[in-house]
Amino acid sequence: MNDRGYRGVPSRRWKAARAGARSGAIGICLLGAVLGAMPGGVLSAENPAAATPPAARDDKIYAAVVAHRAGALDLLKEIVDIDSGTGDVAGGTRVAAVIGTRLQAIGAAVKAEPAEGTGLPDNLVAVLHGSGKGRILIIAHLDTVFDPGAAALRPFRIDGNRAHGPGVGDEKGGLVNAVSALEILHDLGLKNYATISLLVDTSEERGSPGSTRLIRRLAKQADVEFNMEPGDPPDALTVWRKGSASIRIQVAGRAAHAGMAPQDGRNAAVELVHQLASLENAFPHSGDGTTVNLTVLKAGERTNIIPDYAEATLNVRYRTLEELNGVIGKIHEASRTTLVPDTSVTVAHDPAYPPLTENADIDALAARARSIYAEIGKTIALAGNGGASESALAMALGTPALDGLGFVGGDFHTDHEWIDLDSVAPRLYLFTRLLVETGRDPPHRSKP
């Protein structure tokens, strides 16, 4: 996910329902060690506090999930051990080739879609045609935030019930979950869908500059979009996300020799520090609402020259467009006051993803997912976080979307990123059944 900042926050609807879930849970059969299931209950959509009997488990899909689990982890190891940081064309192409080969083996029409920006690998689109009704779009990304060499330094490894490695959760685990679910559908001959399209995005970690138009085109053609970002622990789907934007503060000054004539210079770095200090207490740095954080700082190239240029990038996460505009307005206002004479300050911003706002369409898909999870004796929370994703682009076009369908994990964008291996089989069952259900009975598109 794009600059995921912290663990998920329960949705307002989930907070209201959770108290009822604790008292209304009913016992059902255990799945056993492979699924790591626990007795649990199902909450009805009409009355969250009222428990209702879960539907029966689909034994054919369950058996296929158990059979595919080891192979899914083998595939995950293979692609985690290939560097594919955003902009690594060779590495991204290698991962796409591995995935494309697997999808061609189950009859998918696989096509490389050129990136919409320079220095990025081609995106991958695989399409399966069925005999049913639903037009399903799955989006997963293969790019990570890690530099070349990370996979050799920290290859895929299993430690207890966790797997580690660069991008193991964000989002190579989700990509593997999607591919494995499609393989199960093929193996069981389940084709009760019109089309299933899997888009493998190669630039999500930078806000999808290489795929935004492609995402919009595919989303317009779909009845539903599923996003394979990881689930938040202990086990949650993502029903809201903040939007993401970058704001650049650029200061122009005057260069001078730092030892012989420093008085002739106009220090752009000092002015930038002044600008940042004036904004330090203007915005929250963490929390459920708008946050603003300094992420990139550049000034000077030589130790003996007063810098004539300095630049800072602020990462903004916001729940509404009005909130973003408010942040931009305050930064523009602050830029009008300078401390260093003869310096000038310019403010520019680059939006990436809009916010994903919880609504009735998302809630309806989440209710389906929770009902499916109850078939295997598990419950799932509904949450949100500050990490942006492509689902917001789909939802903005009126395509119902559900996010956080990858494996459960945490510590994303760090050298100790992990996934919970106990979540692999339950999440694979959930996603496979969700494809079956929405293929048979797709949601209705809303007007954007």
Secondary structure, DSSP 4 states (H G I P E B T S, - for coil): -BT--S--EE-HHHHHHHHHHHHH--------TTTT-----EE-SS-TTSEEPPPPP-HHHHHHHHHHHHHHHHHHHHHHTS--BTT-HHHHHHHHHHHHHHHHTTT-EEEEE--SSTT-PPEEEEEEE-SSS-EEEEEEE--BSPPTTHHHHS--EEETTEEESTTIIIIIIHHHHHHHHHHHHHHTT---SSEEEEEEES-GGGT-TTTHHHHHHHHHT-SEEEE-PPBBTTTEEEEEE-EEEEEEEEEE-B-EETTT-GGG-B-HHHHHHHHHHHHTTTS-SSSSS-EEEEEEEEE-S-TTEE-SEEEEEEEEEESSHHHHHHHHHHHHHHHT--SSTT-EEEEEEEE----B---HHHHHHHHHHHHHHHTTT---EEEEES-B-THHHHHHTT--EEB--S-BEE-TTSTT-EEEGGGHHHHHHHHHHHHHHHHHSPPPPPP-
